[in-house]
Structure formats: structure tokens, C-alpha cells
Amino acid sequence: MEHNQPDKELVSAHNLTEKPSIELETVEKAMRGDKEAFSALFMQTYRSMYLVVRRFLERDEDIYDALQNGYIKAYKYLSRLQAPEAFVSWLKKTMENAARDIRAAVTGPETAQEDMAAFADELTAEELTASERRADIQEVLSRLDSRQAEVLTLYYYDGMKLSEIAKLLGEPPSTVRSRFAQ
């Protein structure tokens, strides 16, 4: 496999225990409605997406419901994805949202808030410091121009390269580099 050909590039997951490698060509085919390509993506990502959803939910039936809902949404909206390179990050976010929806449906909005309060009480000092750091970063990002914040978030949180961000946003690479530098 040659890595210099765009259709043979690999997309890797970010911040996952198991990182699936996915060919961009398969993502592009799935984006055009190829059911076999989507099925291949499902098989390649299922284990890592299970781990993503399991962070939010405990019961197996809830985990499987969230996975099913997440993959249904992914199939339905995949054609709207602008950059195949962003597939794994996009799918991860879709699964996180599906898990949150199931959690809210199972526990109810009030219980979900109580669960979050209890979770916050259980944080260790190290986790609390990291949480405070994330809150500080979010505050700083909120003060930036939304386009600058978007570039920084995609770069630092999602681990995307500036060239990938440019493709995702449909912007010239020089514009993305400028926003990053500012």
C-alpha cells in the first residue's frame, strides 16, 4: 500500500484505546451511499466505538441501543461529512451524542444532572485539576473568534493536521495556518 496516493491514505482514530485504521477510499465510497463500504467501516470501528459508548453507559442493553442509534445516524448523515479524513472523529462524536441521549432517556434529565453532580464529587484532586484546566481552556477558546477556536479545537483535541482541517472546513490551507498562528 502506497501512502502517497490520496485514496490509499489512512485515517486513524484519536484518543481511543484501540485505533482503527480506515482507508479513505472506503469512507468516500460509503459517503456516496455504498452499503458494502459502510458495512466495512462498521466492522472496522465497532470495537473502538463500543469503548467510547461504554464510558457513558453501564448496562449492555443501553450500550447496544446507543451503538445502534449512533450507526443509524452515521449512515443517514455520512454523505454530509465534508472530509473523509475526519470520519473517525466525527463517528466518535456521533456515538458520544447517542450515548448521552440514551443516558438521558434512561435516567431522565433530573437524574442525569444528579449523576453528574455525584460524579463531580468523586473526582480526585488530579482529575479536578485536569477538569479545571479544561474549563480554563474552554473559557479562553470562547473568547477567541469562533473560526480560530474551531481550528485550535480540531488541531489539539481531535489531533487533526492543519491540511486536514483546511479540507474539512473547505478553506485554503493558508487561511487555516493564519488562524492557527493568531
C-alpha positions as CSV (number, residue, x, y, z in Angstrom):
1,M,0.0,0.0,0.0
2,E,1.5,3.3,-1.1
3,H,0.9,6.2,1.4
4,N,1.4,9.0,-1.2
5,Q,-1.8,8.3,-3.1
6,P,-4.8,10.1,-1.6
7,D,-7.2,7.2,-2.0
8,K,-4.8,5.0,-0.1
9,E,-4.3,7.3,2.9
10,L,-5.3,6.0,6.3
11,V,-7.5,7.7,8.8
12,S,-6.7,7.0,12.4
13,A,-8.8,7.4,15.5
14,H,-7.8,9.9,18.1
15,N,-7.9,9.4,21.8
16,L,-9.2,5.8,21.7
17,T,-7.7,2.8,23.3
18,E,-7.8,0.8,20.1
19,K,-7.2,2.9,17.0
20,P,-8.8,1.6,13.8
21,S,-7.1,2.3,10.5
22,I,-9.5,3.1,7.8
23,E,-8.8,3.7,4.1
24,L,-10.1,7.0,2.8
25,E,-11.4,5.2,-0.3
26,T,-13.7,3.1,1.8
27,V,-15.0,6.3,3.6
28,E,-15.5,8.0,0.3
29,K,-17.5,5.1,-1.1
30,A,-19.7,5.0,2.0
31,M,-20.2,8.7,1.7
32,R,-21.6,8.1,-1.8
33,G,-24.1,5.5,-0.4
34,D,-22.1,2.3,-0.9
35,K,-23.7,-0.1,1.6
36,E,-20.8,-2.6,1.5
37,A,-18.3,0.2,2.2
38,F,-20.4,1.4,5.2
39,S,-20.6,-2.2,6.4
40,A,-16.8,-2.4,6.2
41,L,-16.5,0.8,8.2
42,F,-18.9,-0.6,10.8
43,M,-16.7,-3.8,11.1
44,Q,-13.5,-1.7,11.4
45,T,-14.8,0.7,14.0
46,Y,-17.3,-1.3,16.1
47,R,-14.9,-2.3,18.9
48,S,-13.5,1.1,19.4
49,M,-16.9,2.8,19.3
50,Y,-18.1,0.2,21.9
51,L,-15.4,1.5,24.2
52,V,-16.5,5.1,23.5
53,V,-20.1,4.4,24.4
54,R,-19.2,2.3,27.4
55,R,-17.6,5.3,29.1
56,F,-21.1,6.9,29.2
57,L,-23.3,3.8,29.9
58,E,-23.2,0.7,32.1
59,R,-25.9,-1.6,31.1
60,D,-25.2,-3.7,28.0
61,E,-28.7,-3.1,26.5
62,D,-28.1,0.7,26.8
63,I,-24.7,0.4,25.2
64,Y,-26.1,-1.6,22.3
65,D,-29.0,0.8,21.9
66,A,-26.6,3.7,21.7
67,L,-24.4,1.9,19.2
68,Q,-27.4,1.1,17.0
69,N,-28.7,4.7,17.2
70,G,-25.2,6.1,16.5
71,Y,-24.6,3.9,13.5
72,I,-28.0,4.7,12.1
73,K,-27.3,8.4,12.4
74,A,-23.9,7.9,10.9
75,Y,-25.3,6.1,7.9
76,K,-28.0,8.7,7.5
77,Y,-25.7,11.7,7.7
78,L,-22.4,10.4,6.3
79,S,-23.0,12.0,2.9
80,R,-22.8,15.4,4.7
81,L,-19.3,14.8,6.0
82,Q,-17.0,17.2,4.1
83,A,-13.7,15.5,4.7
84,P,-13.2,11.7,4.8
85,E,-10.1,12.3,6.9
86,A,-12.4,13.4,9.7
87,F,-14.6,10.2,9.7
88,V,-13.3,8.6,12.9
89,S,-13.5,11.8,14.9
90,W,-17.0,12.5,13.5
91,L,-18.1,9.0,14.2
92,K,-16.8,9.2,17.8
93,K,-18.7,12.4,18.4
94,T,-21.9,10.8,16.9
95,M,-21.5,7.9,19.3
96,E,-20.9,10.1,22.3
97,N,-24.1,12.0,21.5
98,A,-26.1,8.8,21.0
99,A,-24.8,7.6,24.4
100,R,-25.8,10.8,26.1
101,D,-29.3,10.6,24.6
102,I,-29.7,7.1,25.9
103,R,-28.4,8.1,29.3
104,A,-30.9,11.0,29.5
105,A,-33.7,8.8,28.3
106,V,-33.0,6.1,30.8
107,T,-32.3,8.3,33.8
108,G,-34.3,11.3,33.0
109,P,-32.8,14.8,32.8
110,E,-33.0,15.4,36.5
111,T,-31.3,12.2,37.4
112,A,-28.7,12.7,34.7
113,Q,-27.8,16.1,36.4
114,E,-27.7,14.4,39.8
115,D,-25.4,11.7,38.4
116,M,-23.1,14.4,37.0
117,A,-23.1,16.1,40.4
118,A,-22.2,12.8,42.1
119,F,-19.5,12.2,39.5
120,A,-18.0,15.6,40.2
121,D,-17.9,14.8,43.9
122,E,-15.9,11.6,43.2
123,L,-13.2,13.3,41.2
124,T,-9.7,13.0,42.6
125,A,-7.6,16.1,43.1
126,E,-5.7,15.3,39.9
127,E,-8.9,14.8,37.9
128,L,-10.2,18.0,39.4
129,T,-7.1,19.9,38.3
130,A,-7.4,18.5,34.8
131,S,-11.1,19.4,34.8
132,E,-10.3,22.9,35.9
133,R,-7.6,23.2,33.2
134,R,-10.2,22.1,30.5
135,A,-12.6,24.7,31.9
136,D,-9.9,27.3,31.6
137,I,-9.1,26.3,28.1
138,Q,-12.8,26.4,27.2
139,E,-13.1,29.9,28.6
140,V,-10.1,31.0,26.6
141,L,-11.5,29.4,23.4
142,S,-14.8,31.1,24.0
143,R,-13.0,34.5,23.9
144,L,-11.5,33.8,20.5
145,D,-13.1,34.3,17.2
146,S,-15.2,31.2,16.6
147,R,-13.2,30.3,13.4
148,Q,-9.9,30.5,15.4
149,A,-11.3,28.4,18.2
150,E,-12.5,25.8,15.7
151,V,-9.1,25.4,14.2
152,L,-7.4,25.1,17.6
153,T,-10.0,22.6,18.8
154,L,-9.7,20.4,15.7
155,Y,-5.9,20.6,16.0
156,Y,-5.4,20.0,19.7
157,Y,-8.5,18.0,20.7
158,D,-9.1,15.9,17.6
159,G,-5.4,15.6,16.6
160,M,-6.0,16.7,13.0
161,K,-3.3,18.2,10.8
162,L,-3.7,21.7,9.5
163,S,-4.1,20.4,6.0
164,E,-6.9,18.0,7.1
165,I,-8.6,20.9,8.9
166,A,-8.4,23.0,5.7
167,K,-10.1,20.2,3.8
168,L,-12.7,19.7,6.5
169,L,-13.6,23.4,6.6
170,G,-13.3,23.9,2.9
171,E,-10.8,26.7,3.5
172,P,-7.4,27.4,1.8
173,P,-4.5,25.9,3.9
174,S,-3.0,29.4,4.2
175,T,-6.2,30.7,5.9
176,V,-6.2,27.8,8.4
177,R,-2.5,28.3,9.1
178,S,-3.1,32.0,9.7
179,R,-6.0,31.3,12.2
180,F,-3.8,28.8,13.9
181,A,-0.9,31.2,14.3
182,Q,-3.1,34.1,15.5
